[in-house]
Amino acid sequence: MHLGPEDIQRIIVGLITLVLSICVHEFGHAIVADKLGDSLPRRQGRVTLNPLAHADPIGTLAFPLFFMIFTGSTGFGWGRPVQVQPAAMTRKLRMRTAHMLVAAAGPAMNIILAFLVGLVTTILLHASVIDISEPIYMALLQAMFLNCILAVFNLIPAPPLDGGTVLEGFLPTSALPAWHRIAQYGPIVLFAFIFLPPLQRLIYGPSLFILRGLCGLFGLPA
């Protein structure tokens, strides 16, 4: 496969954006667990925005690089999971509720990051630092879109994704045994959404909707 200079630039920018987005996602888990009284993420050095603390050699670098080269997409990857101890959280919350909040924090941080990138883009446009015709503008929009994708994808209600933990937090106790039996098929669902185009569209559709909403909020051409 021949990669031209534009392809290489796209891959480098995409990989940097993905690494930073994954870092923010994992930081979201760690900081909320820490605020809820769980000392484990801080002891393991995860309450930080340093990408080295959250990067996984395969999930954050090798797999996304392969994905970008051979699919031409914005990329996909994952970081090192943040280990938490919901039972050790000192706040007066049910263990399942605390775990649910920690899980939801990752996707929430991606939406916040998309919002902040949109805000910065708007400021740069109004200050005439960048123009919508420049590649950097499209790179910023891609960063927003990537974070929307990461948020939506991680909210799929299937373990080991955050959405599975969030859903479990809402289920009645009587439904948990059945849920745990179903949960063992979660990884199959995960890879189905990654590789099957019809299921990919179920991710891209809502992600694009959120992106357009953010662009509309800031008055950005999408």
C-alpha positions in Angstrom: 0.0 0.0 0.0 1.4 3.4 -1.1 0.9 6.3 1.4 1.4 9.8 0.1 2.4 12.8 2.2 -1.2 13.8 2.8 -2.0 10.3 4.0 0.9 10.3 6.4 -0.1 13.7 7.7 -3.7 12.5 8.2 -2.5 9.4 10.1 -0.1 11.4 12.4 -2.8 14.0 13.2 -5.4 11.4 13.7 -3.2 9.3 16.0 -2.2 12.3 18.1 -5.9 13.3 18.4 -6.9 9.8 19.3 -4.2 9.4 22.0 -5.2 12.6 23.6 -8.9 11.8 23.4 -8.4 8.3 25.0 -6.2 10.0 27.7 -9.1 12.4 28.5 -11.6 9.5 28.6 -9.5 7.5 31.1 -8.7 10.6 33.1 -12.5 11.1 33.5 -12.9 7.6 35.1 -9.9 8.2 37.4 -10.8 11.7 38.6 -14.5 10.8 39.4 -13.4 7.7 41.3 -10.9 9.8 43.1 -13.5 12.4 44.0 -15.8 9.6 45.3 -13.1 8.5 47.7 -11.4 5.7 45.9 -7.7 6.1 46.4 -6.6 3.3 44.0 -6.5 5.4 40.7 -4.4 8.1 42.4 -2.0 5.4 43.9 -1.6 4.0 40.5 -0.8 7.4 39.0 -4.0 7.5 36.8 -5.4 10.9 38.1 -3.4 12.7 35.4 -3.7 13.9 31.8 -0.3 12.5 31.0 -0.9 10.2 28.0 1.8 7.8 29.2 -0.3 7.0 32.2 -3.2 5.8 30.1 -1.8 4.5 26.9 -2.0 0.8 25.9 0.7 -0.2 23.4 -1.7 -2.2 21.3 -5.0 -0.4 21.9 -3.7 3.1 21.8 -1.0 2.8 19.2 -0.7 -0.4 17.2 -4.4 -1.1 16.5 -5.4 2.5 15.7 -2.4 2.8 13.4 -3.4 -0.3 11.5 -7.0 0.8 11.4 -6.1 4.2 10.0 -3.8 2.9 7.4 -6.1 0.2 6.0 -9.5 1.8 6.4 -8.7 5.5 6.0 -11.0 6.2 8.9 -10.6 8.5 11.9 -9.3 5.5 13.8 -10.4 3.5 16.8 -8.6 2.4 20.0 -8.7 2.1 23.7 -6.5 2.9 26.7 -5.5 1.0 29.8 -8.6 0.5 31.9 -8.7 2.5 35.1 -8.9 0.1 38.1 -11.5 1.2 40.7 -12.8 -0.2 44.0 -16.4 1.0 44.3 -16.7 -0.7 47.7 -13.9 1.6 48.9 -15.5 4.8 47.9 -16.2 6.9 50.9 -19.1 9.0 49.5 -22.6 8.0 50.7 -23.6 6.2 47.5 -24.6 2.7 46.7 -21.7 0.7 45.3 -23.5 0.2 41.9 -24.4 3.9 41.7 -20.8 4.9 42.4 -19.5 2.5 39.8 -22.1 3.8 37.3 -21.0 7.4 37.8 -17.3 6.4 37.3 -18.2 4.6 34.1 -20.3 7.5 32.7 -17.5 9.9 33.4 -15.4 8.6 30.5 -17.9 9.3 27.7 -18.9 12.6 29.4 -15.3 13.8 29.3 -15.2 13.1 25.5 -18.3 15.3 25.0 -16.7 18.0 27.2 -13.5 17.8 25.1 -15.5 18.0 21.9 -17.3 21.1 23.3 -13.9 22.7 24.3 -12.4 22.1 20.9 -15.5 23.7 19.3 -15.1 26.7 21.6 -11.4 27.1 20.8 -12.2 26.7 17.1 -14.8 29.5 17.3 -12.3 31.8 19.1 -9.6 31.1 16.5 -12.0 31.8 13.7 -13.3 35.1 15.2 -9.7 36.2 15.9 -8.9 35.4 12.2 -6.1 33.1 13.3 -7.5 30.3 11.2 -9.9 30.1 8.2 -12.5 27.4 7.4 -10.6 26.7 4.2 -7.5 25.6 6.0 -6.6 22.0 6.8 -6.4 22.9 10.5 -10.1 23.7 10.6 -11.0 20.3 9.3 -8.5 18.7 11.8 -10.3 20.5 14.6 -13.7 19.3 13.3 -12.3 15.8 13.1 -11.2 16.0 16.7 -14.7 17.0 17.7 -16.2 14.2 15.7 -13.8 11.6 17.1 -14.7 12.5 20.6 -18.4 12.2 19.8 -17.7 8.8 18.3 -15.8 7.7 21.4 -18.6 8.9 23.7 -21.4 7.2 21.7 -19.4 4.0 21.2 -18.5 3.6 24.9 -22.2 4.1 25.8 -23.2 0.9 24.0 -24.9 -1.1 26.7 -22.6 -4.1 26.5 -19.7 -5.0 28.8 -16.9 -4.3 28.9 -18.0 -0.9 27.6 -19.0 1.9 29.9 -22.6 1.7 28.7 -22.8 -1.9 30.1 -21.8 -0.6 33.6 -24.2 2.3 33.3 -27.1 0.0 32.3 -26.3 -2.3 35.2 -26.5 0.6 37.6 -30.2 1.1 36.6 -31.2 -2.6 36.7 -33.1 -3.9 39.7 -31.2 -6.4 41.8 -33.5 -9.2 40.7 -32.4 -8.7 37.1 -28.6 -8.9 37.8 -28.2 -12.7 37.5 -29.7 -12.7 34.0 -27.7 -9.6 33.1 -24.5 -11.2 34.1 -25.3 -14.2 31.9 -25.9 -12.0 29.0 -22.8 -9.9 29.7 -20.5 -12.7 28.8 -21.4 -12.1 25.1 -20.4 -8.4 25.4 -17.0 -8.7 23.7 -18.8 -10.2 20.7 -21.1 -7.3 20.5 -18.2 -4.9 20.9 -16.3 -6.4 17.9 -19.5 -6.5 15.8 -19.9 -2.7 16.2 -16.3 -2.2 15.2 -16.2 -4.3 12.1 -19.8 -4.6 10.7 -20.8 -1.5 8.5 -24.5 -1.6 9.4 -23.6 -1.5 13.1 -21.0 1.1 12.5 -23.7 3.4 11.1 -25.5 3.1 14.4 -22.5 4.8 15.9 -21.7 7.3 13.2 -25.3 8.5 13.0 -25.7 9.7 16.6 -22.1 10.9 16.7 -22.8 13.1 13.6 -26.0 14.4 15.2 -24.0 15.5 18.3 -21.3 17.1 16.2 -23.9 19.1 14.2 -25.5 20.1 17.4 -22.1 21.4 18.7 -21.4 23.1 15.4 -24.8 24.7 15.5 -24.2 25.9 19.0 -21.0 27.7 18.0 -22.1 28.7 14.5 -19.4 26.5 12.9 -19.7 25.3 9.3 -19.8 21.5 9.5 
